[in-house]
C-alpha cells in the first residue's frame, strides 16, 4: 500500500523537504485511519445487516409454510425449467399441475415446479406457500443470512479503506501540484540568469 511507502520520508536526510515530511504524516494518518475505521465500519455494517437479515429470517419462517402437494399431471409446455431459486442452471425441475391444501384450509391447484425426476399422478412432494396457499420462495435460512451479513461487513471495510486511500491520494496530489507551482516560480526567477555565472554579463 502506498500509504506505508510514504513513511520512509521520516528518515533524516539532507535532501528531505518539508513536503516530504508532510506526505509522511499524511501516510501515517491514512494508515491509522485504515486500521481503526475499516474494522469499525465493517463490524458496524455487518452487525446492522445481521440484525436486519435475522429479523427477515424470523418473519419469513413465520409467514411461509411447507405443505405437501400431490401431482395431478405433468404441465403442458416445457417439461424442464431452471429453478428460479438456484444460482446455477444445474438444478433442473419439472413443471407439474398439483393439488395442495393451504395452512388456512383452502384447497389449491396450480402449475408448479417439482424436483421429482419423473413425476407420476399421485406422487407427493413439498413446496413453500404463504398462509393463503400461494406459492412462495423458500425462506431465507440463518446460515445464508449470516453469510450475507459477513459479506456486507467486508464490503463496508473495503469501501472505508478505499475512501481513506482516495482522500490520501487527493491530499498528496494537491501537495505535489503546489510543490511544482513553487518550482515553476523559482525557475522563472532563476531562469534568465541560468548559465551566465562567471561570464561577466
Secondary structure, DSSP 8 states (H G I E B T S, - for coil): -HHHHGGGGGS--TT--HHHHHHHHHHHHHHHHIIIIIHHHHHHHHHHHHHHHHHHHHHHHHH-EEEEEEEEEE-SS-SEEE-TT-SSTT-EEEEEEEEEE-TTS-EEEEEEEE--SS--TT-EEEEEE-TTS-B------HHHHHHHHHHHHHHHHHHHHHHHHHHHHHHHHHHHHHHHHHHHHHHHHHHTTTT-TTTT-
